[in-house]
Amino acid sequence: MVETQVEAPAWDTHVSSAAHIMSQSCEAALAHGGLKDSAVEIEISALLSDDEAIQALNRTYRGKDKPTNILSFPAFEAGAWASHMTPEQPLLLGDLALGFETVAREAREKSIAIEDYVAQLTVHGVLHLLGYDHHTQEDAARMEQLETTICHALGLPDPYAEEAA
């Protein structure tokens, strides 16, 4: 289950059903990322905000004083979520936060619909919540392959096609 909070009005104005898009993308990422047959309810919190708020979060939690498209805040160290799964209570996997202006600009630059880009970013963010990262070339290749597979399953363009060309 994705609990979405819309903090910036631009999301409601420019993105039809962002919460629904994020929910579908989360489900697909969870299914492909290791929770396919889980009987445990998974919870993810999502904040749809603006660049100013995302920049403040990025500065506070990552030491980077600039806006970004998506931030992921895992509730557990990589893979440790598995030991906290019980059918009796939901598992809060973590939080995602997206900044509207950066997301909208990057979608335009990539010539894809903002809704598709939100879905791609959500998949990317959920994989981070699951413990995937791109700190090494090996890790990046593994994460990018999984991300591409999930995006294709959702009918989305390859998020790395432009970079590979």
Phi and psi in radians as a Rosetta constraint file:
Dihedral C 1 N 2 CA 2 C 2 CIRCULARHARMONIC -1.912 0.35
Dihedral N 2 CA 2 C 2 N 3 CIRCULARHARMONIC 2.137 0.35
Dihedral C 2 N 3 CA 3 C 3 CIRCULARHARMONIC -1.707 0.35
Dihedral N 3 CA 3 C 3 N 4 CIRCULARHARMONIC 1.929 0.35
Dihedral C 3 N 4 CA 4 C 4 CIRCULARHARMONIC -1.891 0.35
Dihedral N 4 CA 4 C 4 N 5 CIRCULARHARMONIC 2.295 0.35
Dihedral C 4 N 5 CA 5 C 5 CIRCULARHARMONIC -2.042 0.35
Dihedral N 5 CA 5 C 5 N 6 CIRCULARHARMONIC 2.150 0.35
Dihedral C 5 N 6 CA 6 C 6 CIRCULARHARMONIC -1.698 0.35
Dihedral N 6 CA 6 C 6 N 7 CIRCULARHARMONIC 1.985 0.35
Dihedral C 6 N 7 CA 7 C 7 CIRCULARHARMONIC -1.784 0.35
Dihedral N 7 CA 7 C 7 N 8 CIRCULARHARMONIC -0.410 0.35
Dihedral C 7 N 8 CA 8 C 8 CIRCULARHARMONIC -1.987 0.35
Dihedral N 8 CA 8 C 8 N 9 CIRCULARHARMONIC 2.138 0.35
Dihedral C 8 N 9 CA 9 C 9 CIRCULARHARMONIC -1.010 0.35
Dihedral N 9 CA 9 C 9 N 10 CIRCULARHARMONIC -0.428 0.35
Dihedral C 9 N 10 CA 10 C 10 CIRCULARHARMONIC -1.002 0.35
Dihedral N 10 CA 10 C 10 N 11 CIRCULARHARMONIC -0.555 0.35
Dihedral C 10 N 11 CA 11 C 11 CIRCULARHARMONIC -1.063 0.35
Dihedral N 11 CA 11 C 11 N 12 CIRCULARHARMONIC -0.835 0.35
Dihedral C 11 N 12 CA 12 C 12 CIRCULARHARMONIC -1.160 0.35
Dihedral N 12 CA 12 C 12 N 13 CIRCULARHARMONIC -0.568 0.35
Dihedral C 12 N 13 CA 13 C 13 CIRCULARHARMONIC -1.313 0.35
Dihedral N 13 CA 13 C 13 N 14 CIRCULARHARMONIC -0.663 0.35
Dihedral C 13 N 14 CA 14 C 14 CIRCULARHARMONIC -1.955 0.35
Dihedral N 14 CA 14 C 14 N 15 CIRCULARHARMONIC -0.218 0.35
Dihedral C 14 N 15 CA 15 C 15 CIRCULARHARMONIC -2.196 0.35
Dihedral N 15 CA 15 C 15 N 16 CIRCULARHARMONIC 1.919 0.35
Dihedral C 15 N 16 CA 16 C 16 CIRCULARHARMONIC -1.266 0.35
Dihedral N 16 CA 16 C 16 N 17 CIRCULARHARMONIC 2.229 0.35
Dihedral C 16 N 17 CA 17 C 17 CIRCULARHARMONIC 0.916 0.35
Dihedral N 17 CA 17 C 17 N 18 CIRCULARHARMONIC 0.887 0.35
Dihedral C 17 N 18 CA 18 C 18 CIRCULARHARMONIC -1.010 0.35
Dihedral N 18 CA 18 C 18 N 19 CIRCULARHARMONIC -0.713 0.35
Dihedral C 18 N 19 CA 19 C 19 CIRCULARHARMONIC -1.082 0.35
Dihedral N 19 CA 19 C 19 N 20 CIRCULARHARMONIC -0.714 0.35
Dihedral C 19 N 20 CA 20 C 20 CIRCULARHARMONIC -1.156 0.35
Dihedral N 20 CA 20 C 20 N 21 CIRCULARHARMONIC -0.748 0.35
Dihedral C 20 N 21 CA 21 C 21 CIRCULARHARMONIC -1.046 0.35
Dihedral N 21 CA 21 C 21 N 22 CIRCULARHARMONIC -0.789 0.35
Dihedral C 21 N 22 CA 22 C 22 CIRCULARHARMONIC -1.143 0.35
Dihedral N 22 CA 22 C 22 N 23 CIRCULARHARMONIC -0.684 0.35
Dihedral C 22 N 23 CA 23 C 23 CIRCULARHARMONIC -1.083 0.35
Dihedral N 23 CA 23 C 23 N 24 CIRCULARHARMONIC -0.834 0.35
Dihedral C 23 N 24 CA 24 C 24 CIRCULARHARMONIC -1.082 0.35
Dihedral N 24 CA 24 C 24 N 25 CIRCULARHARMONIC -0.740 0.35
Dihedral C 24 N 25 CA 25 C 25 CIRCULARHARMONIC -1.158 0.35
Dihedral N 25 CA 25 C 25 N 26 CIRCULARHARMONIC -0.692 0.35
Dihedral C 25 N 26 CA 26 C 26 CIRCULARHARMONIC -1.081 0.35
Dihedral N 26 CA 26 C 26 N 27 CIRCULARHARMONIC -0.807 0.35
Dihedral C 26 N 27 CA 27 C 27 CIRCULARHARMONIC -1.024 0.35
Dihedral N 27 CA 27 C 27 N 28 CIRCULARHARMONIC -0.777 0.35
Dihedral C 27 N 28 CA 28 C 28 CIRCULARHARMONIC -1.145 0.35
Dihedral N 28 CA 28 C 28 N 29 CIRCULARHARMONIC -0.748 0.35
Dihedral C 28 N 29 CA 29 C 29 CIRCULARHARMONIC -1.141 0.35
Dihedral N 29 CA 29 C 29 N 30 CIRCULARHARMONIC -0.707 0.35
Dihedral C 29 N 30 CA 30 C 30 CIRCULARHARMONIC -1.124 0.35
Dihedral N 30 CA 30 C 30 N 31 CIRCULARHARMONIC -0.737 0.35
Dihedral C 30 N 31 CA 31 C 31 CIRCULARHARMONIC -1.099 0.35
Dihedral N 31 CA 31 C 31 N 32 CIRCULARHARMONIC -0.767 0.35
Dihedral C 31 N 32 CA 32 C 32 CIRCULARHARMONIC -1.444 0.35
Dihedral N 32 CA 32 C 32 N 33 CIRCULARHARMONIC -0.344 0.35
Dihedral C 32 N 33 CA 33 C 33 CIRCULARHARMONIC -1.632 0.35
Dihedral N 33 CA 33 C 33 N 34 CIRCULARHARMONIC 0.099 0.35
Dihedral C 33 N 34 CA 34 C 34 CIRCULARHARMONIC 2.179 0.35
Dihedral N 34 CA 34 C 34 N 35 CIRCULARHARMONIC -0.003 0.35
Dihedral C 34 N 35 CA 35 C 35 CIRCULARHARMONIC -2.087 0.35
Dihedral N 35 CA 35 C 35 N 36 CIRCULARHARMONIC 0.614 0.35
Dihedral C 35 N 36 CA 36 C 36 CIRCULARHARMONIC -1.009 0.35
Dihedral N 36 CA 36 C 36 N 37 CIRCULARHARMONIC -0.835 0.35
Dihedral C 36 N 37 CA 37 C 37 CIRCULARHARMONIC -1.943 0.35
Dihedral N 37 CA 37 C 37 N 38 CIRCULARHARMONIC 0.480 0.35
Dihedral C 37 N 38 CA 38 C 38 CIRCULARHARMONIC -1.211 0.35
Dihedral N 38 CA 38 C 38 N 39 CIRCULARHARMONIC 2.314 0.35
Dihedral C 38 N 39 CA 39 C 39 CIRCULARHARMONIC -1.539 0.35
Dihedral N 39 CA 39 C 39 N 40 CIRCULARHARMONIC -0.075 0.35
Dihedral C 39 N 40 CA 40 C 40 CIRCULARHARMONIC -1.529 0.35
Dihedral N 40 CA 40 C 40 N 41 CIRCULARHARMONIC 2.364 0.35
Dihedral C 40 N 41 CA 41 C 41 CIRCULARHARMONIC -1.317 0.35
Dihedral N 41 CA 41 C 41 N 42 CIRCULARHARMONIC 2.230 0.35
Dihedral C 41 N 42 CA 42 C 42 CIRCULARHARMONIC -1.812 0.35
Dihedral N 42 CA 42 C 42 N 43 CIRCULARHARMONIC 2.326 0.35
Dihedral C 42 N 43 CA 43 C 43 CIRCULARHARMONIC -2.035 0.35
Dihedral N 43 CA 43 C 43 N 44 CIRCULARHARMONIC 2.398 0.35
Dihedral C 43 N 44 CA 44 C 44 CIRCULARHARMONIC -2.320 0.35
Dihedral N 44 CA 44 C 44 N 45 CIRCULARHARMONIC 2.358 0.35
Dihedral C 44 N 45 CA 45 C 45 CIRCULARHARMONIC -1.760 0.35
Dihedral N 45 CA 45 C 45 N 46 CIRCULARHARMONIC 2.342 0.35
Dihedral C 45 N 46 CA 46 C 46 CIRCULARHARMONIC -2.217 0.35
Dihedral N 46 CA 46 C 46 N 47 CIRCULARHARMONIC 2.335 0.35
Dihedral C 46 N 47 CA 47 C 47 CIRCULARHARMONIC -2.001 0.35
Dihedral N 47 CA 47 C 47 N 48 CIRCULARHARMONIC 2.133 0.35
Dihedral C 47 N 48 CA 48 C 48 CIRCULARHARMONIC -1.808 0.35
Dihedral N 48 CA 48 C 48 N 49 CIRCULARHARMONIC 1.817 0.35
Dihedral C 48 N 49 CA 49 C 49 CIRCULARHARMONIC -2.206 0.35
Dihedral N 49 CA 49 C 49 N 50 CIRCULARHARMONIC -2.854 0.35
Dihedral C 49 N 50 CA 50 C 50 CIRCULARHARMONIC -1.963 0.35
Dihedral N 50 CA 50 C 50 N 51 CIRCULARHARMONIC 3.020 0.35
Dihedral C 50 N 51 CA 51 C 51 CIRCULARHARMONIC -1.082 0.35
Dihedral N 51 CA 51 C 51 N 52 CIRCULARHARMONIC -0.598 0.35
Dihedral C 51 N 52 CA 52 C 52 CIRCULARHARMONIC -1.073 0.35
Dihedral N 52 CA 52 C 52 N 53 CIRCULARHARMONIC -0.826 0.35
Dihedral C 52 N 53 CA 53 C 53 CIRCULARHARMONIC -1.188 0.35
Dihedral N 53 CA 53 C 53 N 54 CIRCULARHARMONIC -0.685 0.35
Dihedral C 53 N 54 CA 54 C 54 CIRCULARHARMONIC -1.167 0.35
Dihedral N 54 CA 54 C 54 N 55 CIRCULARHARMONIC -0.669 0.35
Dihedral C 54 N 55 CA 55 C 55 CIRCULARHARMONIC -1.079 0.35
Dihedral N 55 CA 55 C 55 N 56 CIRCULARHARMONIC -0.727 0.35
Dihedral C 55 N 56 CA 56 C 56 CIRCULARHARMONIC -1.101 0.35
Dihedral N 56 CA 56 C 56 N 57 CIRCULARHARMONIC -0.746 0.35
Dihedral C 56 N 57 CA 57 C 57 CIRCULARHARMONIC -1.122 0.35
Dihedral N 57 CA 57 C 57 N 58 CIRCULARHARMONIC -0.760 0.35
Dihedral C 57 N 58 CA 58 C 58 CIRCULARHARMONIC -1.103 0.35
Dihedral N 58 CA 58 C 58 N 59 CIRCULARHARMONIC -0.704 0.35
Dihedral C 58 N 59 CA 59 C 59 CIRCULARHARMONIC -1.159 0.35
Dihedral N 59 CA 59 C 59 N 60 CIRCULARHARMONIC -0.813 0.35
Dihedral C 59 N 60 CA 60 C 60 CIRCULARHARMONIC -1.170 0.35
Dihedral N 60 CA 60 C 60 N 61 CIRCULARHARMONIC -0.797 0.35
Dihedral C 60 N 61 CA 61 C 61 CIRCULARHARMONIC -1.751 0.35
Dihedral N 61 CA 61 C 61 N 62 CIRCULARHARMONIC -0.317 0.35
Dihedral C 61 N 62 CA 62 C 62 CIRCULARHARMONIC -2.168 0.35
Dihedral N 62 CA 62 C 62 N 63 CIRCULARHARMONIC -0.081 0.35
Dihedral C 62 N 63 CA 63 C 63 CIRCULARHARMONIC 1.224 0.35
Dihedral N 63 CA 63 C 63 N 64 CIRCULARHARMONIC 0.352 0.35
Dihedral C 63 N 64 CA 64 C 64 CIRCULARHARMONIC -2.013 0.35
Dihedral N 64 CA 64 C 64 N 65 CIRCULARHARMONIC 1.969 0.35
Dihedral C 64 N 65 CA 65 C 65 CIRCULARHARMONIC -1.560 0.35
Dihedral N 65 CA 65 C 65 N 66 CIRCULARHARMONIC 1.147 0.35
Dihedral C 65 N 66 CA 66 C 66 CIRCULARHARMONIC -2.745 0.35
Dihedral N 66 CA 66 C 66 N 67 CIRCULARHARMONIC 2.702 0.35
Dihedral C 66 N 67 CA 67 C 67 CIRCULARHARMONIC -1.269 0.35
Dihedral N 67 CA 67 C 67 N 68 CIRCULARHARMONIC 2.813 0.35
Dihedral C 67 N 68 CA 68 C 68 CIRCULARHARMONIC -2.538 0.35
Dihedral N 68 CA 68 C 68 N 69 CIRCULARHARMONIC 2.985 0.35
Dihedral C 68 N 69 CA 69 C 69 CIRCULARHARMONIC -1.327 0.35
Dihedral N 69 CA 69 C 69 N 70 CIRCULARHARMONIC -0.815 0.35
Dihedral C 69 N 70 CA 70 C 70 CIRCULARHARMONIC -2.529 0.35
Dihedral N 70 CA 70 C 70 N 71 CIRCULARHARMONIC 2.507 0.35
Dihedral C 70 N 71 CA 71 C 71 CIRCULARHARMONIC -2.103 0.35
Dihedral N 71 CA 71 C 71 N 72 CIRCULARHARMONIC 2.464 0.35
Dihedral C 71 N 72 CA 72 C 72 CIRCULARHARMONIC -2.076 0.35
Dihedral N 72 CA 72 C 72 N 73 CIRCULARHARMONIC 2.341 0.35
Dihedral C 72 N 73 CA 73 C 73 CIRCULARHARMONIC -2.176 0.35
Dihedral N 73 CA 73 C 73 N 74 CIRCULARHARMONIC 1.546 0.35
Dihedral C 73 N 74 CA 74 C 74 CIRCULARHARMONIC -1.126 0.35
Dihedral N 74 CA 74 C 74 N 75 CIRCULARHARMONIC 2.493 0.35
Dihedral C 74 N 75 CA 75 C 75 CIRCULARHARMONIC -1.394 0.35
Dihedral N 75 CA 75 C 75 N 76 CIRCULARHARMONIC -0.275 0.35
Dihedral C 75 N 76 CA 76 C 76 CIRCULARHARMONIC -2.350 0.35
Dihedral N 76 CA 76 C 76 N 77 CIRCULARHARMONIC 2.759 0.35
Dihedral C 76 N 77 CA 77 C 77 CIRCULARHARMONIC -1.106 0.35
Dihedral N 77 CA 77 C 77 N 78 CIRCULARHARMONIC 2.793 0.35
Dihedral C 77 N 78 CA 78 C 78 CIRCULARHARMONIC -0.826 0.35
Dihedral N 78 CA 78 C 78 N 79 CIRCULARHARMONIC 2.090 0.35
Dihedral C 78 N 79 CA 79 C 79 CIRCULARHARMONIC 1.361 0.35
Dihedral N 79 CA 79 C 79 N 80 CIRCULARHARMONIC -0.211 0.35
Dihedral C 79 N 80 CA 80 C 80 CIRCULARHARMONIC -1.229 0.35
Dihedral N 80 CA 80 C 80 N 81 CIRCULARHARMONIC -0.266 0.35
Dihedral C 80 N 81 CA 81 C 81 CIRCULARHARMONIC -1.040 0.35
Dihedral N 81 CA 81 C 81 N 82 CIRCULARHARMONIC -0.540 0.35
Dihedral C 81 N 82 CA 82 C 82 CIRCULARHARMONIC -1.039 0.35
Dihedral N 82 CA 82 C 82 N 83 CIRCULARHARMONIC -0.615 0.35
Dihedral C 82 N 83 CA 83 C 83 CIRCULARHARMONIC -1.356 0.35
Dihedral N 83 CA 83 C 83 N 84 CIRCULARHARMONIC -0.116 0.35
Dihedral C 83 N 84 CA 84 C 84 CIRCULARHARMONIC -1.815 0.35
Dihedral N 84 CA 84 C 84 N 85 CIRCULARHARMONIC 0.092 0.35
Dihedral C 84 N 85 CA 85 C 85 CIRCULARHARMONIC -1.448 0.35
Dihedral N 85 CA 85 C 85 N 86 CIRCULARHARMONIC 2.169 0.35
Dihedral C 85 N 86 CA 86 C 86 CIRCULARHARMONIC -2.422 0.35
Dihedral N 86 CA 86 C 86 N 87 CIRCULARHARMONIC 2.482 0.35
Dihedral C 86 N 87 CA 87 C 87 CIRCULARHARMONIC -1.153 0.35
Dihedral N 87 CA 87 C 87 N 88 CIRCULARHARMONIC -0.288 0.35
Dihedral C 87 N 88 CA 88 C 88 CIRCULARHARMONIC -1.328 0.35
Dihedral N 88 CA 88 C 88 N 89 CIRCULARHARMONIC -0.466 0.35
Dihedral C 88 N 89 CA 89 C 89 CIRCULARHARMONIC -2.500 0.35
Dihedral N 89 CA 89 C 89 N 90 CIRCULARHARMONIC 2.621 0.35
Dihedral C 89 N 90 CA 90 C 90 CIRCULARHARMONIC -1.104 0.35
Dihedral N 90 CA 90 C 90 N 91 CIRCULARHARMONIC 2.663 0.35
Dihedral C 90 N 91 CA 91 C 91 CIRCULARHARMONIC -1.856 0.35
Dihedral N 91 CA 91 C 91 N 92 CIRCULARHARMONIC 2.011 0.35
Dihedral C 91 N 92 CA 92 C 92 CIRCULARHARMONIC -1.388 0.35
Dihedral N 92 CA 92 C 92 N 93 CIRCULARHARMONIC 1.887 0.35
Dihedral C 92 N 93 CA 93 C 93 CIRCULARHARMONIC -1.351 0.35
Dihedral N 93 CA 93 C 93 N 94 CIRCULARHARMONIC -0.565 0.35
Dihedral C 93 N 94 CA 94 C 94 CIRCULARHARMONIC 2.679 0.35
Dihedral N 94 CA 94 C 94 N 95 CIRCULARHARMONIC -2.909 0.35
Dihedral C 94 N 95 CA 95 C 95 CIRCULARHARMONIC -2.160 0.35
Dihedral N 95 CA 95 C 95 N 96 CIRCULARHARMONIC 2.584 0.35
Dihedral C 95 N 96 CA 96 C 96 CIRCULARHARMONIC -2.146 0.35
Dihedral N 96 CA 96 C 96 N 97 CIRCULARHARMONIC 2.572 0.35
Dihedral C 96 N 97 CA 97 C 97 CIRCULARHARMONIC -2.448 0.35
Dihedral N 97 CA 97 C 97 N 98 CIRCULARHARMONIC 2.254 0.35
Dihedral C 97 N 98 CA 98 C 98 CIRCULARHARMONIC -2.070 0.35
Dihedral N 98 CA 98 C 98 N 99 CIRCULARHARMONIC 2.459 0.35
Dihedral C 98 N 99 CA 99 C 99 CIRCULARHARMONIC -1.812 0.35
Dihedral N 99 CA 99 C 99 N 100 CIRCULARHARMONIC 2.107 0.35
Dihedral C 99 N 100 CA 100 C 100 CIRCULARHARMONIC -1.021 0.35
Dihedral N 100 CA 100 C 100 N 101 CIRCULARHARMONIC -0.903 0.35
Dihedral C 100 N 101 CA 101 C 101 CIRCULARHARMONIC -1.062 0.35
Dihedral N 101 CA 101 C 101 N 102 CIRCULARHARMONIC -0.752 0.35
Dihedral C 101 N 102 CA 102 C 102 CIRCULARHARMONIC -1.175 0.35
Dihedral N 102 CA 102 C 102 N 103 CIRCULARHARMONIC -0.755 0.35
Dihedral C 102 N 103 CA 103 C 103 CIRCULARHARMONIC -1.056 0.35
Dihedral N 103 CA 103 C 103 N 104 CIRCULARHARMONIC -0.806 0.35
Dihedral C 103 N 104 CA 104 C 104 CIRCULARHARMONIC -1.121 0.35
Dihedral N 104 CA 104 C 104 N 105 CIRCULARHARMONIC -0.760 0.35
Dihedral C 104 N 105 CA 105 C 105 CIRCULARHARMONIC -1.106 0.35
Dihedral N 105 CA 105 C 105 N 106 CIRCULARHARMONIC -0.816 0.35
Dihedral C 105 N 106 CA 106 C 106 CIRCULARHARMONIC -1.157 0.35
Dihedral N 106 CA 106 C 106 N 107 CIRCULARHARMONIC -0.629 0.35
Dihedral C 106 N 107 CA 107 C 107 CIRCULARHARMONIC -1.085 0.35
Dihedral N 107 CA 107 C 107 N 108 CIRCULARHARMONIC -0.761 0.35
Dihedral C 107 N 108 CA 108 C 108 CIRCULARHARMONIC -1.070 0.35
Dihedral N 108 CA 108 C 108 N 109 CIRCULARHARMONIC -0.799 0.35
Dihedral C 108 N 109 CA 109 C 109 CIRCULARHARMONIC -1.081 0.35
Dihedral N 109 CA 109 C 109 N 110 CIRCULARHARMONIC -0.573 0.35
Dihedral C 109 N 110 CA 110 C 110 CIRCULARHARMONIC -1.533 0.35
Dihedral N 110 CA 110 C 110 N 111 CIRCULARHARMONIC -0.108 0.35
Dihedral C 110 N 111 CA 111 C 111 CIRCULARHARMONIC 1.008 0.35
Dihedral N 111 CA 111 C 111 N 112 CIRCULARHARMONIC 0.747 0.35
Dihedral C 111 N 112 CA 112 C 112 CIRCULARHARMONIC -2.196 0.35
Dihedral N 112 CA 112 C 112 N 113 CIRCULARHARMONIC 2.750 0.35
Dihedral C 112 N 113 CA 113 C 113 CIRCULARHARMONIC -1.093 0.35
Dihedral N 113 CA 113 C 113 N 114 CIRCULARHARMONIC 2.477 0.35
Dihedral C 113 N 114 CA 114 C 114 CIRCULARHARMONIC -1.038 0.35
Dihedral N 114 CA 114 C 114 N 115 CIRCULARHARMONIC -0.607 0.35
Dihedral C 114 N 115 CA 115 C 115 CIRCULARHARMONIC -1.083 0.35
Dihedral N 115 CA 115 C 115 N 116 CIRCULARHARMONIC -0.724 0.35
Dihedral C 115 N 116 CA 116 C 116 CIRCULARHARMONIC -1.153 0.35
Dihedral N 116 CA 116 C 116 N 117 CIRCULARHARMONIC -0.651 0.35
Dihedral C 116 N 117 CA 117 C 117 CIRCULARHARMONIC -1.214 0.35
Dihedral N 117 CA 117 C 117 N 118 CIRCULARHARMONIC -0.676 0.35
Dihedral C 117 N 118 CA 118 C 118 CIRCULARHARMONIC -1.053 0.35
Dihedral N 118 CA 118 C 118 N 119 CIRCULARHARMONIC -0.735 0.35
Dihedral C 118 N 119 CA 119 C 119 CIRCULARHARMONIC -1.106 0.35
Dihedral N 119 CA 119 C 119 N 120 CIRCULARHARMONIC -0.795 0.35
Dihedral C 119 N 120 CA 120 C 120 CIRCULARHARMONIC -1.051 0.35
Dihedral N 120 CA 120 C 120 N 121 CIRCULARHARMONIC -0.805 0.35
Dihedral C 120 N 121 CA 121 C 121 CIRCULARHARMONIC -1.120 0.35
Dihedral N 121 CA 121 C 121 N 122 CIRCULARHARMONIC -0.650 0.35
Dihedral C 121 N 122 CA 122 C 122 CIRCULARHARMONIC -1.118 0.35
Dihedral N 122 CA 122 C 122 N 123 CIRCULARHARMONIC -0.767 0.35
Dihedral C 122 N 123 CA 123 C 123 CIRCULARHARMONIC -1.013 0.35
Dihedral N 123 CA 123 C 123 N 124 CIRCULARHARMONIC -0.829 0.35
Dihedral C 123 N 124 CA 124 C 124 CIRCULARHARMONIC -1.016 0.35
Dihedral N 124 CA 124 C 124 N 125 CIRCULARHARMONIC -0.820 0.35
Dihedral C 124 N 125 CA 125 C 125 CIRCULARHARMONIC -1.111 0.35
Dihedral N 125 CA 125 C 125 N 126 CIRCULARHARMONIC -0.738 0.35
Dihedral C 125 N 126 CA 126 C 126 CIRCULARHARMONIC -1.135 0.35
Dihedral N 126 CA 126 C 126 N 127 CIRCULARHARMONIC -0.664 0.35
Dihedral C 126 N 127 CA 127 C 127 CIRCULARHARMONIC -1.072 0.35
Dihedral N 127 CA 127 C 127 N 128 CIRCULARHARMONIC -0.659 0.35
Dihedral C 127 N 128 CA 128 C 128 CIRCULARHARMONIC -1.096 0.35
Dihedral N 128 CA 128 C 128 N 129 CIRCULARHARMONIC -0.720 0.35
Dihedral C 128 N 129 CA 129 C 129 CIRCULARHARMONIC -1.071 0.35
Dihedral N 129 CA 129 C 129 N 130 CIRCULARHARMONIC -0.546 0.35
Dihedral C 129 N 130 CA 130 C 130 CIRCULARHARMONIC -1.400 0.35
Dihedral N 130 CA 130 C 130 N 131 CIRCULARHARMONIC -0.138 0.35
Dihedral C 130 N 131 CA 131 C 131 CIRCULARHARMONIC 1.887 0.35
Dihedral N 131 CA 131 C 131 N 132 CIRCULARHARMONIC -0.023 0.35
Dihedral C 131 N 132 CA 132 C 132 CIRCULARHARMONIC -1.309 0.35
Dihedral N 132 CA 132 C 132 N 133 CIRCULARHARMONIC 2.599 0.35
Dihedral C 132 N 133 CA 133 C 133 CIRCULARHARMONIC -2.611 0.35
Dihedral N 133 CA 133 C 133 N 134 CIRCULARHARMONIC -3.124 0.35
Dihedral C 133 N 134 CA 134 C 134 CIRCULARHARMONIC -2.348 0.35
Dihedral N 134 CA 134 C 134 N 135 CIRCULARHARMONIC 0.732 0.35
Dihedral C 134 N 135 CA 135 C 135 CIRCULARHARMONIC -1.333 0.35
Dihedral N 135 CA 135 C 135 N 136 CIRCULARHARMONIC -0.542 0.35
Dihedral C 135 N 136 CA 136 C 136 CIRCULARHARMONIC -2.063 0.35
Dihedral N 136 CA 136 C 136 N 137 CIRCULARHARMONIC 2.854 0.35
Dihedral C 136 N 137 CA 137 C 137 CIRCULARHARMONIC -1.052 0.35
Dihedral N 137 CA 137 C 137 N 138 CIRCULARHARMONIC -0.700 0.35
Dihedral C 137 N 138 CA 138 C 138 CIRCULARHARMONIC -1.100 0.35
Dihedral N 138 CA 138 C 138 N 139 CIRCULARHARMONIC -0.839 0.35
Dihedral C 138 N 139 CA 139 C 139 CIRCULARHARMONIC -1.100 0.35
Dihedral N 139 CA 139 C 139 N 140 CIRCULARHARMONIC -0.728 0.35
Dihedral C 139 N 140 CA 140 C 140 CIRCULARHARMONIC -1.094 0.35
Dihedral N 140 CA 140 C 140 N 141 CIRCULARHARMONIC -0.769 0.35
Dihedral C 140 N 141 CA 141 C 141 CIRCULARHARMONIC -1.080 0.35
Dihedral N 141 CA 141 C 141 N 142 CIRCULARHARMONIC -0.748 0.35
Dihedral C 141 N 142 CA 142 C 142 CIRCULARHARMONIC -1.108 0.35
Dihedral N 142 CA 142 C 142 N 143 CIRCULARHARMONIC -0.816 0.35
Dihedral C 142 N 143 CA 143 C 143 CIRCULARHARMONIC -1.163 0.35
Dihedral N 143 CA 143 C 143 N 144 CIRCULARHARMONIC -0.764 0.35
Dihedral C 143 N 144 CA 144 C 144 CIRCULARHARMONIC -1.101 0.35
Dihedral N 144 CA 144 C 144 N 145 CIRCULARHARMONIC -0.688 0.35
Dihedral C 144 N 145 CA 145 C 145 CIRCULARHARMONIC -1.107 0.35
Dihedral N 145 CA 145 C 145 N 146 CIRCULARHARMONIC -0.795 0.35
Dihedral C 145 N 146 CA 146 C 146 CIRCULARHARMONIC -1.130 0.35
Dihedral N 146 CA 146 C 146 N 147 CIRCULARHARMONIC -0.760 0.35
Dihedral C 146 N 147 CA 147 C 147 CIRCULARHARMONIC -1.059 0.35
Dihedral N 147 CA 147 C 147 N 148 CIRCULARHARMONIC -0.749 0.35
Dihedral C 147 N 148 CA 148 C 148 CIRCULARHARMONIC -1.118 0.35
Dihedral N 148 CA 148 C 148 N 149 CIRCULARHARMONIC -0.746 0.35
Dihedral C 148 N 149 CA 149 C 149 CIRCULARHARMONIC -1.041 0.35
Dihedral N 149 CA 149 C 149 N 150 CIRCULARHARMONIC -0.790 0.35
Dihedral C 149 N 150 CA 150 C 150 CIRCULARHARMONIC -1.145 0.35
Dihedral N 150 CA 150 C 150 N 151 CIRCULARHARMONIC -0.772 0.35
Dihedral C 150 N 151 CA 151 C 151 CIRCULARHARMONIC -1.076 0.35
Dihedral N 151 CA 151 C 151 N 152 CIRCULARHARMONIC -0.722 0.35
Dihedral C 151 N 152 CA 152 C 152 CIRCULARHARMONIC -1.092 0.35
Dihedral N 152 CA 152 C 152 N 153 CIRCULARHARMONIC -0.705 0.35
Dihedral C 152 N 153 CA 153 C 153 CIRCULARHARMONIC -1.093 0.35
Dihedral N 153 CA 153 C 153 N 154 CIRCULARHARMONIC -0.519 0.35
Dihedral C 153 N 154 CA 154 C 154 CIRCULARHARMONIC -1.519 0.35
Dihedral N 154 CA 154 C 154 N 155 CIRCULARHARMONIC -0.014 0.35
Dihedral C 154 N 155 CA 155 C 155 CIRCULARHARMONIC 1.351 0.35
Dihedral N 155 CA 155 C 155 N 156 CIRCULARHARMONIC 0.415 0.35
Dihedral C 155 N 156 CA 156 C 156 CIRCULARHARMONIC -1.736 0.35
Dihedral N 156 CA 156 C 156 N 157 CIRCULARHARMONIC 2.750 0.35
Dihedral C 156 N 157 CA 157 C 157 CIRCULARHARMONIC -1.166 0.35
Dihedral N 157 CA 157 C 157 N 158 CIRCULARHARMONIC 2.762 0.35
Dihedral C 157 N 158 CA 158 C 158 CIRCULARHARMONIC -1.126 0.35
Dihedral N 158 CA 158 C 158 N 159 CIRCULARHARMONIC 2.077 0.35
Dihedral C 158 N 159 CA 159 C 159 CIRCULARHARMONIC -1.166 0.35
Dihedral N 159 CA 159 C 159 N 160 CIRCULARHARMONIC -0.241 0.35
Dihedral C 159 N 160 CA 160 C 160 CIRCULARHARMONIC -1.990 0.35
Dihedral N 160 CA 160 C 160 N 161 CIRCULARHARMONIC 0.116 0.35
Dihedral C 160 N 161 CA 161 C 161 CIRCULARHARMONIC -1.025 0.35
Dihedral N 161 CA 161 C 161 N 162 CIRCULARHARMONIC -0.766 0.35
Dihedral C 161 N 162 CA 162 C 162 CIRCULARHARMONIC -1.116 0.35
Dihedral N 162 CA 162 C 162 N 163 CIRCULARHARMONIC -0.702 0.35
Dihedral C 162 N 163 CA 163 C 163 CIRCULARHARMONIC -1.246 0.35
Dihedral N 163 CA 163 C 163 N 164 CIRCULARHARMONIC -0.507 0.35
Dihedral C 163 N 164 CA 164 C 164 CIRCULARHARMONIC -1.389 0.35
Dihedral N 164 CA 164 C 164 N 165 CIRCULARHARMONIC -0.380 0.35
